[in-house]
């Protein structure tokens, strides 16, 4: 069968790598970006996700880029430890929880896909049925017909929109901000989360950095067009009101030189 996958994120690349490994299908991946680039921050990958990398022969490559997360801690507004879970024991029968960057995950998946499968700079606009085939229409007017189309083009999916119309997003009332911090900020094998009345801070270890995630109500959120220094200071003030211990952590709120 001919299978067209729209979107070269983790979902689309995982499907493409698994299908390509069978050698039984003609697979193409359409990606609107013109090149692969730094993609987001960190991910906690559970054993079922690692199984995909094992299945395509990239399990070792994944483990070399990841850190094993052994403990999960939840802290209250004053920094007091409320709960600690031994992830190593919890997941012993299945495999470790890994902290790995999204960029590394995509790069490893990409390495398992044959040359010529991924077509960069192809923006899909819509999809339709033509007899027994599925036709993808690109923004430039070109069409591609396949036996199966996999929509993996993200939360603002053009393929989904063409089939089902606009899907209203769910508004949480919060904005989330993320950045990298030095490993010295937190424990290198422990997920630490701090929960306050209206502020959340998560510290997620990766191989080389800590992935910091801060969530605050939209009305307290910084102007995204402000300078990085201003954004950090606004977030720090919000966090200081609800989780003051985190607001005083050294190096967490600093802009790295260069």
C-alpha positions as CSV (number, residue, x, y, z in Angstrom):
1,X,0.0,0.0,0.0
2,X,0.9,3.6,-0.5
3,X,0.7,5.5,2.8
4,X,1.0,9.3,3.1
5,X,1.8,10.8,6.5
6,X,1.1,14.5,7.0
7,X,3.5,15.9,9.6
8,X,7.1,15.1,10.6
9,X,6.8,15.5,14.3
10,X,7.3,12.6,16.7
11,X,4.0,10.9,15.8
12,X,4.4,11.1,12.1
13,X,8.1,10.0,12.2
14,X,7.3,7.1,14.6
15,X,4.7,5.8,12.2
16,X,7.0,6.3,9.2
17,X,9.9,4.5,10.9
18,X,7.7,1.5,11.9
19,X,6.1,1.2,8.4
20,X,9.4,1.6,6.6
21,X,11.0,-1.2,8.7
22,X,8.4,-3.6,7.4
23,X,9.5,-3.0,3.8
24,X,6.0,-3.8,2.7
25,X,4.7,-0.2,1.9
26,X,5.5,2.9,0.0
27,X,5.7,5.6,2.6
28,X,6.0,9.3,2.2
29,X,6.0,12.0,4.9
30,X,4.9,15.5,4.1
31,X,6.3,18.2,6.3
32,X,5.5,21.9,5.9
33,X,8.8,23.1,7.4
34,X,11.8,23.5,5.1
35,X,14.2,22.0,7.5
36,X,14.5,20.2,10.9
37,X,15.4,22.5,13.7
38,X,15.5,22.7,17.5
39,X,12.1,21.4,18.5
40,X,10.7,22.3,21.9
41,X,11.9,21.1,25.3
42,X,11.9,17.9,27.3
43,X,9.6,14.9,27.5
44,X,9.2,12.2,30.1
45,X,9.1,9.0,28.0
46,X,7.4,6.0,29.6
47,X,8.4,2.4,28.7
48,X,5.6,2.0,26.1
49,X,7.2,4.9,24.2
50,X,10.7,3.4,24.5
51,X,9.3,0.2,22.9
52,X,8.8,2.1,19.6
53,X,12.5,3.0,19.6
54,X,13.4,-0.6,20.4
55,X,11.2,-1.8,17.5
56,X,13.0,0.3,15.0
57,X,16.4,-0.6,16.3
58,X,17.1,2.7,18.0
59,X,16.7,1.8,21.6
60,X,20.4,2.1,22.4
61,X,20.6,5.5,20.7
62,X,17.6,6.7,22.8
63,X,19.2,5.6,26.0
64,X,22.4,7.3,25.2
65,X,20.6,10.6,24.9
66,X,18.3,10.2,27.9
67,X,18.5,10.2,31.7
68,X,16.7,7.7,33.8
69,X,14.2,9.4,36.1
70,X,14.2,7.5,39.4
71,X,12.0,9.6,41.7
72,X,8.9,11.8,41.4
73,X,8.5,14.5,44.1
74,X,5.5,16.8,44.8
75,X,6.1,19.9,47.0
76,X,3.7,22.3,48.5
77,X,3.8,26.1,48.3
78,X,6.4,26.4,51.1
79,X,8.7,23.8,49.5
80,X,7.6,21.0,51.9
81,X,7.9,17.6,50.4
82,X,4.3,16.2,50.2
83,X,4.9,13.0,48.3
84,X,7.9,11.0,46.9
85,X,7.3,8.1,44.5
86,X,10.1,5.6,43.7
87,X,9.7,5.4,39.9
88,X,12.4,2.7,39.6
89,X,10.4,0.4,41.8
90,X,7.0,1.3,40.2
91,X,8.3,0.6,36.7
92,X,10.7,-2.2,37.5
93,X,8.7,-4.8,35.5
94,X,8.4,-2.5,32.4
95,X,11.5,-0.4,32.0
96,X,12.6,3.1,33.1
97,X,11.0,6.5,32.7
98,X,13.4,8.5,30.6
99,X,14.0,12.3,30.4
100,X,14.9,13.2,26.9
101,X,14.7,16.2,24.7
102,X,12.1,16.4,21.9
103,X,14.9,17.4,19.5
104,X,16.9,14.2,20.2
105,X,13.7,12.0,19.9
106,X,12.9,13.5,16.5
107,X,16.5,13.1,15.3
108,X,16.7,9.5,16.4
109,X,13.4,8.7,14.6
110,X,14.6,10.5,11.5
111,X,17.7,8.4,11.4
112,X,15.6,5.2,11.1
113,X,13.7,6.5,8.0
114,X,15.1,5.8,4.5
115,X,16.3,8.7,2.3
116,X,13.6,10.2,0.1
117,X,10.7,9.3,2.4
118,X,10.4,12.7,4.1
119,X,9.5,15.6,1.8
120,X,10.3,19.0,3.4
121,X,8.5,22.2,2.4
122,X,5.2,20.4,1.6
123,X,2.2,22.1,3.3
124,X,-1.0,20.0,3.2
125,X,-4.2,22.0,2.8
126,X,-7.0,19.4,2.7
127,X,-7.9,15.8,2.1
128,X,-10.7,14.1,0.2
129,X,-11.9,10.6,-0.9
130,X,-11.5,9.8,-4.6
131,X,-12.9,6.3,-5.2
132,X,-10.8,3.9,-3.2
133,X,-8.0,6.4,-2.7
134,X,-7.4,9.4,-0.4
135,X,-6.2,12.6,-2.1
136,X,-4.1,15.2,-0.2
137,X,-4.2,18.6,-1.8
138,X,-1.2,20.8,-1.0
139,X,-1.1,24.5,-0.6
140,X,0.6,24.9,-4.0
141,X,-2.3,23.0,-5.7
142,X,-0.4,19.7,-6.2
143,X,-2.2,16.6,-5.2
144,X,-1.0,13.2,-3.9
145,X,-3.2,10.1,-3.8
146,X,-2.6,7.2,-1.5
147,X,-4.4,4.2,0.0
148,X,-4.1,5.6,3.5
149,X,-3.5,9.1,4.9
150,X,-2.2,9.5,8.5
151,X,-3.0,13.0,9.9
152,X,-0.1,13.8,12.2
153,X,0.0,17.6,11.6
154,X,-0.5,18.8,15.2
155,X,-3.2,20.5,17.2
156,X,-4.1,22.9,14.4
157,X,-4.3,20.0,11.9
158,X,-5.3,21.1,8.4
159,X,-6.3,17.6,7.6
160,X,-8.7,17.4,10.6
161,X,-10.1,20.8,9.7
162,X,-10.9,19.8,6.2
163,X,-12.7,16.7,7.4
164,X,-14.5,17.9,10.5
165,X,-14.4,21.7,10.4
166,X,-13.1,23.9,13.2
167,X,-12.4,22.2,16.5
168,X,-12.7,24.6,19.3
169,X,-9.6,24.5,21.6
170,X,-10.1,24.0,25.3
171,X,-9.1,27.0,27.3
172,X,-7.5,26.2,30.7
173,X,-7.1,29.8,31.8
174,X,-3.3,29.3,32.3
175,X,-0.2,30.0,30.3
176,X,2.8,27.7,30.4
177,X,6.3,28.9,29.9
178,X,9.4,26.7,29.5
179,X,13.2,27.2,29.4
180,X,16.4,25.4,30.1
181,X,18.3,25.7,33.4
182,X,21.6,24.3,34.6
183,X,21.7,20.8,36.1
184,X,22.7,22.2,39.4
185,X,19.2,23.7,39.9
186,X,17.7,20.3,40.8
187,X,18.4,16.6,41.4
188,X,19.7,15.0,38.2
189,X,17.4,11.9,38.4
190,X,14.4,13.4,40.1
191,X,11.3,15.1,38.8
192,X,10.4,17.9,41.2
193,X,7.0,19.7,41.0
194,X,5.9,22.6,43.2
195,X,2.2,23.3,43.5
196,X,0.8,26.6,44.8
197,X,-2.7,28.1,44.9
198,X,-2.2,29.7,41.4
199,X,1.3,28.8,40.2
200,X,3.0,25.7,39.2
201,X,6.7,25.0,38.7
202,X,8.1,21.7,37.3
203,X,11.8,20.8,37.1
204,X,12.4,17.9,34.7
205,X,16.0,16.6,34.3
206,X,17.4,15.9,30.9
207,X,20.9,14.7,29.9
208,X,22.5,18.2,29.9
209,X,19.9,20.6,31.3
210,X,16.9,20.9,33.6
211,X,13.6,21.6,31.7
212,X,11.8,24.2,33.7
213,X,8.0,24.5,33.2
214,X,6.1,27.4,34.9
215,X,2.3,27.8,34.7
216,X,0.5,30.9,35.8
217,X,-3.0,32.4,35.2
218,X,-3.3,34.2,31.9
219,X,-3.9,37.6,33.7
220,X,-0.6,37.2,35.5
221,X,1.3,36.0,32.4
222,X,4.1,38.1,30.9
223,X,3.9,39.8,27.6
224,X,5.4,37.3,25.1
225,X,7.0,40.3,23.2
226,X,8.9,41.5,26.3
227,X,12.6,40.8,26.7
228,X,13.6,37.4,28.2
229,X,14.8,39.1,31.4
230,X,11.5,40.9,31.8
231,X,9.5,37.6,31.1
232,X,11.5,35.8,33.8
233,X,11.1,38.5,36.4
234,X,7.4,38.7,35.8
235,X,7.1,34.9,36.2
236,X,9.3,35.0,39.3
237,X,7.1,37.6,41.0
238,X,4.0,35.4,40.3
239,X,5.8,32.3,41.6
240,X,7.1,34.2,44.7
241,X,3.5,34.9,45.8
242,X,2.5,31.2,45.7
243,X,5.7,29.1,45.9
244,X,8.3,31.4,47.5
245,X,10.9,28.6,48.0
246,X,11.1,28.1,44.2
247,X,11.4,31.9,43.5
248,X,14.6,31.9,45.6
249,X,16.3,29.0,43.9
250,X,19.7,30.1,42.6
251,X,20.3,30.1,38.8
252,X,16.7,29.1,38.0
253,X,15.8,32.7,36.9
254,X,19.0,33.7,35.2
255,X,19.7,34.3,31.5
256,X,22.7,32.2,30.5
257,X,25.6,34.2,28.9
258,X,25.7,33.8,25.1
